[in-house]
Amino acid sequence: MKQHNVVIVHGVRNWRPGVAPAKAAAELADRWAVPLAAGYRTAGLGHVPPPRVHAAYYADLINDDEAQSVVDDIDDLAPAEQELLLSWLHSLGLPQEPPEGQSWATMPPRHALSWFAQRSGMSARVLARVAIALLPEVYSYLASPARRENARRAVAEVIGDSGAKVVVSHSLGSIVTYEALHAHPLPHVELLVTLGSPLGLPGGVFEMLDPAPTGGRGVRPPGLSRWVNIADRGDLVAIPRRLGNRFDVDDHFEDHIAAVDFHTLDSYLTCGLVATAVAPYLS
């Protein structure tokens, strides 16, 4: 039954080269059904059958032949990606200008990342790993109108075909889903759950959203009965964590979800907060 369906929209690092999109989506759906079922048990809902999971797969559409190849080193980021890196670091607490009176923009990206890591007590290796995983795909999506529309349409089609009332979106997927629900309105969607979302990231994401924010606030997708945002307190991608400061979010939850895998979709699905949010809409 369609009311028992949930669509999950993936974040970065889910591209499966050489795998047909339909097969990639089916494999992701099967994989995510396991931690979601675990999340039902964590939430004390083990007696409730978990929903059927549909995966909205768009990674192939933003990793086309024109997209930048996989980056292995922080200094290999393209200039525009380096700007996005600085915006992200500034949001985490990097001062606008280095104490030496120079400009971060004229230095190799590694300098800004290392400087911030040393003074914040964070691991430079972890920061670099997150940046390399996140920024190229975020930029690939935001910078190309064609990729952007293709990804939005692909997500909207899966949601529409499934008839699901509930959409769960993770990381970059929350940006794609947010824009898809505006570009291709789907009245049957009642609940949006965003996980580890960078929707409000200033200087590189928030200002580039479509539709554009008005009065410093993002426009809520039409027709939603409820919007729930969930962020691990240590999630370096969910910046700012309280999306309600920039969007009309109905409920925001923060918790220590995972000590190491603080941004993975599996960790979010397992924690129980997602199950608690979606279960009332999947009767």
N, C-alpha and C positions, 0 to 999 in steps of 0.2 A: 504494500500500500504506500502511496506517495507520501503520506504524512509521516512515515517512518524513515524517510530518506534524509540524509544530511550531505551537503556538498562541502568538501574541504579543498581549499585553494592553497597550493604550496608556496613556499618562499624560495630563497636562492639555493643554488647548488643542487637542483633536482633534474638538471638536463641529462637525458640519456641518449647520447649520440648513437645513431644506427638503429634505435628502437622505434617502431611505429608509434605515433602519439597515442592511439587507442590502447595499445599494449602497455605503454608506459603508464597511462592513467589507471588501467586495471591493476597493474602491479602496485602502484602507490596506494590505491584504495584498499587492497588486501593487506598491505603492510600497516596502514593507519588504523584499520579496524581492530588490531590487537591492542595497542595502547589505549584506544578509546574505550574498549571493553574493560581494560584494567582500571581506567578512570571511573567507570561506573561502579566498580567494586570499591574503589577508594572512597567514593562519595556515599557509600552505603546503599547503592542502587543495584546491587548484584542480582536482585530479584526481577529487575526490569530488563527486558531484551534490548540490547544496544541497537541503534539504528543501522540501516544499510548505508555504507559509505560510498559516495561517488567522489572521484578526484577530478578537479579541474586542472588540466595540464596545459601549460602555455610556455614552458621553458624552451621548447624548440623554436618558438616564434621570436624570442629575444636573443637567441644564440645562433642567428643565421650567418651566412657567409660574410656579411658586412660587419658583423659585430667583432669587437676586439678579441683576440685569442686569449686563452686562459692566462691569468697573471700569477706568477709564482713569487715575485718579490715586490715589496711595497714601493720601491723606487721605479718600478716598471709601469705604474699607473699612468694613464694618459693625463694630459694637463687638466681636462675638465673633471676627471675622476679625482685628481689631486685637490681641486677646489672643493669637491664634495667631502673629501677626507678632512680638510681643515674645518669645514662647517660642522662635521660630526665631532671632531675633537674640541672645537669651541663649545659645543653643546654639552660636552662632558666636563668642561672646565678649563680648557686651554686658553690662556689670555690672548687677546686680540693681537698683541704685538709681543715679540720676545723681549726679555729684559735687556738684551744687548742693544736694543734700538734698531735692529734690522727688520726685515719682513719675513714672515714664515713662507710667503709665496716665492721668495727668491732662494730658499733653501731646499735641499732634497727632502722629500716627504719624511724620510726616516728621522731627520733631526727633530721635527715637531713631535712625532710620535714618541721618540725616545725621551725627549725633554719632559713630555707630559707623563709618561710612564714612571720616570724616576721620581717625580714630585707628587704623584698621586698614589704611589705604592702599587700600581697595577703592573701586570706583566707586559713588557713590550712585545713579547712573542704572541701572547693572546690577542693583544690589540691589533697586531699586524695580521694575524690569521683571520680575525673578524672582518677587518677592512678589506682584505683580498677577496674574501668570500662574498661580501655584501656589495661593495661599491661598483664594480664593473657591471653587474647585472642591473642594479638600480639605475645607473646612468644609461645603459643600453635601452632600458624601457623608457625612461623619461625623455631622452634626447631624440627619439625617433618617432614622429607621428604615425608612421606606418606600423612599426612594431607595437606601438602603444594601442592602436585601434585593433590590430589583429589579436593581441593578447586579451583585450577587453571583450571582444566578440566571442573568442573561444570560451572564456569563463562564463559569459552570459548564456551561451548556448547550452553548456553543461547544466547550469542552474535551471534554465528554462525546461530542458528536456526531462530533468529529474522530477520537476514539480515540487522540489524541496521547499519547506518553509524556513529551514535553518541553513545558514552558510557560516562556516568557520574558516577564517583566513589568517594566514601566518606570515609575518615578516613582509617582504616585498609583495606577497600575495594580498596583503591588506590594502596596499595601494591600488593594485590592479582591480580588486573586488570593489573598492570604494568608487573608482571611476567607472567600472562596468555597470554598477547599479544606477549610476547617473546617466550614462550614455545609452543604456538599454534597460529601461525600467521593467522590473519584474514584480508585479503587484502581489504575487503569492508569497514572496519572501517576507517573513515576519520578524525574524531574529538574525542579527549579524553579530558574530563573535570575532573580535580581533585579538590576535595573540602576538606578543613581541613586536608590536607595530611601530614603524618609523614614520607614520603618517604626519606627525607634528614636527618632524625634524626641520628646524629653521635653516635658511641659507642654502638649501639644496633640494628639499622635497616639498615642504609645506607650501612655499610660494609658487611651485610649479604645478600644483594639483589642478585637475580639470573636473569640475568647475573651480575657478579661482576662489580662494577665500575672500570673504567680505567682512570688513570691520575687524580683521584679525582672527576671524573664526571660519572654519571649514563648513561647507554646506552639507547638512545631513541628507543621506540618500532618501528618496521619497518612499513612503509607504511602510517604513519600518515601525513595528510595535515596540521593539526594544533593541538597543545596541549595548553590548557588554564588551568591555575591554579588560584583558588580563595581561599582567606584566610581572615577570620575575624581577625582584628588586635588584638583582645583579645583572639583568639583561642589558648589554651595552648597545643593542640595536633599538630597543624600545625607549627612544629619547624624543621628547620627554615622556616619562612613563604615564603620567596622568593626561590621557588624551582629552579628558573633560575640560581641560583648560583651553583647548583649541577647537573642540567639536562638541556637539550635543550628544554626548554619551550618557546613557541612562545609569549604567552601573560600572564601576571600576574596581578591580581587585588586584592587589599586590600581595605577593607572598614569596618566600624563599622556596622556589619550586625545584631547583637543582643546583648543586654546588659547583659542578663542572659544566654540564651540558645545559647552561642557563638559557640558551636560545633555540634549542632543538624543538621541533614540533612534537616529537614523541614525548618529551618531558612535559610539555604543556598538556597534551592529551591525557597523560597518565595521572596528573596531579589531582583530578577530581573536580576542579573548578569548572572545566568545560562541561562535564557531564551534568553538574548541578544546573548550569545555565540552559542546556539544550533539552534536558529531559521533559520539562513541562510543555514544550512545543511539539513533542513527538509521541503524543498519546495515541 
